[in-house]
Amino acid sequence: MSTRTVPAVRLPAGEAIPVMGMGTWHMAENPARRQAEIAALRTGIEIGLTLIDTAEMYADGEAEVLVGEAIAGQRDNVFLVSKVLPVHATYDKTILACRQSLKRLGTDRLDLYLLHWRAPVPLAETVLAFEELIRLELIRFWGVSNFDIHDMEELLSVPGGDAVQTDQVLYNLMRRGIEFDLLPELQDRGIPVMAYSPIEQGRLLPHPVLNAIADRHDATAVQVALAWVLTRDGVNVIPRASTKEHVMQNRGAIELHLTEDDLRLLDETFPPPLSAQPLAMY
Ligand SMILES: NC(=O)c1ccc[n+]([C@@H]2O[C@H](COP(=O)([O-])OP(=O)(O)OC[C@H]3O[C@@H](n4cnc5c(N)ncnc54)[C@H](OP(=O)(O)O)[C@@H]3O)[C@@H](O)[C@H]2O)c1
């Protein structure tokens, strides 16, 4: 494997974050897998996948505990992302939820704190809470997740809303809806998209076209799926892998360069959107 540095995507605040990080949804749900999951995250950090995405929702907080164990002693090597649930998006509850996430993670700060999806709380109130968390130095940056174009427009119109650093959304070959409007809009504004479920939770693995392209490059279908997302400007990916082998394979996708022919075939097989579509989400 190449030891080349993992390329970066720049947040609007100027911070460089790796184009590939690691997701943690469904981790910490099975005690028999715990050590392998921790080892996978540690391997990822060693090979440059230093962004870890978690959430208070995952395994009811236990994924944060697991991440805390994985990053113990190397907190400064990691760009740590967590998320507040919409049900906690009021001013007071956001601050409390963040403090509880920090406790579970065993750290004194998050690098990026996201609103997990739209809440029945005015956006201005959640933004005020994020601003207070920054003032308290409990988070460094904030962003959102599962925000469609109209949500982003609304966010950008509230006081302080333009400090948003990312929109984490579902994006992969099978879920290309954001290419019609949301992605170009965010690219224009310099707000990166963090692509979640980039391998469609494993469902892209058996696809014959991905496997045919993979064979031509001596790669795997997962690597093709990840490399395709990484052809987009201002997009990074956070695949979840529970074994060291999968993490190392995923890292290898950064060095996989798809040809024009590959990209054409992928467009034929997974056509880009021809009209606006509601944002897909899990
Ligand atoms: N903001 C949101 O609403 C939201 C929603 C969904 C996800 N997310 C975030 O995005 C992350 C990624 O999405 P995801 O977990 O839904 O799905 P994903 O990353 O698309 O797929 C995960 C699946 O792919 C498998 N996999 C990973 N690398 C592989 C490899 N090299 N070879 C074969 N199989 C491989 C994993 O298996 P193994 O576990 O066996 O390695 C797992 O079953 C989440 O973990 C979470 O952090 C955010």
The ligand as an SDF file (V2000), in Angstrom:
LIG
                    3D

 48 52  0  0  0  0  0  0  0  0999 V2000
  -25.8110   11.2300    8.8390 N   0  0  0  0  0  0  0  0  0  0  0  0
  -26.5430   10.1610    8.6410 C   0  0  0  0  0  0  0  0  0  0  0  0
  -27.7950   10.1950    8.6890 O   0  0  0  0  0  0  0  0  0  0  0  0
  -25.8630    8.8650    8.3190 C   0  0  0  0  0  0  0  0  0  0  0  0
  -26.6090    7.7860    7.8360 C   0  0  0  0  0  0  0  0  0  0  0  0
  -25.9320    6.6010    7.5170 C   0  0  0  0  0  0  0  0  0  0  0  0
  -24.5660    6.5310    7.7120 C   0  0  0  0  0  0  0  0  0  0  0  0
  -23.8680    7.5820    8.2330 N   0  0  0  0  0  0  0  0  0  0  0  0
  -22.4130    7.5090    8.4880 C   0  0  0  0  0  0  0  0  0  0  0  0
  -21.7690    7.0160    7.3140 O   0  0  0  0  0  0  0  0  0  0  0  0
  -21.0290    5.8330    7.6380 C   0  0  0  0  0  0  0  0  0  0  0  0
  -20.9710    4.8950    6.4480 C   0  0  0  0  0  0  0  0  0  0  0  0
  -22.2460    4.5050    6.0340 O   0  0  0  0  0  0  0  0  0  0  0  0
  -22.8720    3.0650    6.3660 P   0  0  0  0  0  0  0  0  0  0  0  0
  -22.2640    2.4890    7.5740 O   0  0  0  0  0  0  0  0  0  0  0  0
  -24.3570    3.2710    6.3460 O   0  0  0  0  0  0  0  0  0  0  0  0
  -22.5810    2.1970    5.0750 O   0  0  0  0  0  0  0  0  0  0  0  0
  -21.3580    1.9620    4.0520 P   0  0  0  0  0  0  0  0  0  0  0  0
  -20.1100    2.5650    4.5450 O   0  0  0  0  0  0  0  0  0  0  0  0
  -21.8640    2.3210    2.7040 O   0  0  0  0  0  0  0  0  0  0  0  0
  -21.2550    0.3710    4.0720 O   0  0  0  0  0  0  0  0  0  0  0  0
  -20.8680   -0.3550    5.2160 C   0  0  0  0  0  0  0  0  0  0  0  0
  -20.8480   -1.8410    4.8470 C   0  0  0  0  0  0  0  0  0  0  0  0
  -19.8530   -2.0530    3.8460 O   0  0  0  0  0  0  0  0  0  0  0  0
  -18.9860   -3.1000    4.2610 C   0  0  0  0  0  0  0  0  0  0  0  0
  -17.6200   -2.8220    3.8160 N   0  0  0  0  0  0  0  0  0  0  0  0
  -16.8600   -1.7410    4.1000 C   0  0  0  0  0  0  0  0  0  0  0  0
  -15.6600   -1.8240    3.5060 N   0  0  0  0  0  0  0  0  0  0  0  0
  -15.6570   -3.0080    2.8430 C   0  0  0  0  0  0  0  0  0  0  0  0
  -14.7000   -3.6940    2.0440 C   0  0  0  0  0  0  0  0  0  0  0  0
  -13.5110   -3.1360    1.7870 N   0  0  0  0  0  0  0  0  0  0  0  0
  -15.0330   -4.8880    1.5130 N   0  0  0  0  0  0  0  0  0  0  0  0
  -16.2510   -5.4340    1.7490 C   0  0  0  0  0  0  0  0  0  0  0  0
  -17.1990   -4.8500    2.4930 N   0  0  0  0  0  0  0  0  0  0  0  0
  -16.9070   -3.6520    3.0380 C   0  0  0  0  0  0  0  0  0  0  0  0
  -19.0630   -3.1180    5.7580 C   0  0  0  0  0  0  0  0  0  0  0  0
  -18.7540   -4.4190    6.1940 O   0  0  0  0  0  0  0  0  0  0  0  0
  -17.8240   -4.6850    7.4730 P   0  0  0  0  0  0  0  0  0  0  0  0
  -18.5090   -3.9710    8.5990 O   0  0  0  0  0  0  0  0  0  0  0  0
  -17.8420   -6.1650    7.5650 O   0  0  0  0  0  0  0  0  0  0  0  0
  -16.4550   -4.1330    7.1930 O   0  0  0  0  0  0  0  0  0  0  0  0
  -20.5110   -2.7410    5.9990 C   0  0  0  0  0  0  0  0  0  0  0  0
  -21.3510   -3.8700    5.9040 O   0  0  0  0  0  0  0  0  0  0  0  0
  -21.8040    5.2820    8.8470 C   0  0  0  0  0  0  0  0  0  0  0  0
  -21.0960    4.2770    9.5100 O   0  0  0  0  0  0  0  0  0  0  0  0
  -22.0560    6.5370    9.6150 C   0  0  0  0  0  0  0  0  0  0  0  0
  -20.8960    6.9520   10.3190 O   0  0  0  0  0  0  0  0  0  0  0  0
  -24.5010    8.7590    8.5040 C   0  0  0  0  0  0  0  0  0  0  0  0
  1  2  1  0
  2  3  2  0
  2  4  1  0
  4  5  1  0
  4 48  2  0
  5  6  2  0
  6  7  1  0
  7  8  2  0
  8  9  1  0
  8 48  1  0
  9 10  1  0
  9 46  1  0
 10 11  1  0
 11 12  1  0
 11 44  1  0
 12 13  1  0
 13 14  1  0
 14 15  2  0
 14 16  1  0
 14 17  1  0
 17 18  1  0
 18 19  2  0
 18 20  1  0
 18 21  1  0
 21 22  1  0
 22 23  1  0
 23 24  1  0
 23 42  1  0
 24 25  1  0
 25 26  1  0
 25 36  1  0
 26 27  1  0
 26 35  1  0
 27 28  2  0
 28 29  1  0
 29 30  1  0
 29 35  2  0
 30 31  1  0
 30 32  2  0
 32 33  1  0
 33 34  2  0
 34 35  1  0
 36 37  1  0
 36 42  1  0
 37 38  1  0
 38 39  2  0
 38 40  1  0
 38 41  1  0
 42 43  1  0
 44 45  1  0
 44 46  1  0
 46 47  1  0
M  CHG  2   8   1  16  -1
M  END
$$$$
